[in-house]
């Protein structure tokens, strides 16, 4: 979120968070699946080493 604040030129972190941090349930589910997939891939690579 901090990087987005800088990219957008917001002087206050709260401005960015209040505008962009809300997610609907579908977006939260998709994000959770993506994070889970990434972590699963990483764990598989670590086990293979």
Secondary structure in CASP SS format (residue, H / E / C, confidence):
PFRMAT SS
TARGET T0000
AUTHOR 0000-0000-0000
METHOD secondary structure of the structure
MODEL  1
X C 1.00
X H 1.00
X H 1.00
X H 1.00
X H 1.00
X H 1.00
X H 1.00
X H 1.00
X C 1.00
X C 1.00
X C 1.00
X C 1.00
X H 1.00
X H 1.00
X H 1.00
X H 1.00
X H 1.00
X H 1.00
X H 1.00
X H 1.00
X C 1.00
X C 1.00
X C 1.00
X C 1.00
X H 1.00
X H 1.00
X H 1.00
X H 1.00
X H 1.00
X H 1.00
X H 1.00
X H 1.00
X H 1.00
X H 1.00
X H 1.00
X H 1.00
X H 1.00
X H 1.00
X H 1.00
X H 1.00
X H 1.00
X H 1.00
X H 1.00
X H 1.00
X H 1.00
X H 1.00
X H 1.00
X H 1.00
X C 1.00
END
